[in-house]
Amino acid sequence: MIDDVIARLEAQVAELQSRTFGAAEFTTLMQRKSLPAFPVAAYVLPLGLQGSAATAAAGRFIQPIRESIAVVLIVNSLDQLGARALQRLHPMLREIIEAVAGWAPGDEAGVFELTRANIIDPGVGRLAYQIEFSISDQLRIF
């Protein structure tokens, strides 16, 4: 699913073409305590699964689940307060939300919904925004 979201963002958000990566790249950057040289980069990260009440009968098991992901958008911030980065960030946030919300990458039972978004601290000279989405599906075991 992560690869599908990356492809969707690169196709729908012009500034993120060839600048959208997965969790492995994000982990490497965090371990090195560095960030990309790109003025803008996005990382799509899995946040986990949450299950609801299941039903089981006659050898069938069905459980609604919600899978969550985050898109971490990192923008260079050349001024100390990040005002320039915020001006650049706002239109991209909207584009990212419009690209993902209401869309499903496969045969999931639902579509992605925006769950929350907030500024996070990636370090000096950068501004980052984490946008979280979740999608409903069903776990079926027969």
ABEGO torsion letter per residue (X at the ends): XAAAAAAAAAAABAAABGABBBAAAAAAAAAAGBBBABABBBBBBBAEBBBBBBBBBGGBBBBBBBBBBBBBBBBBBABAAGAAAAAAAAAAAAAAAAAABGBBABABABBBBBABBBBBBAEBGBBBBBBBBBBBBBBBBX
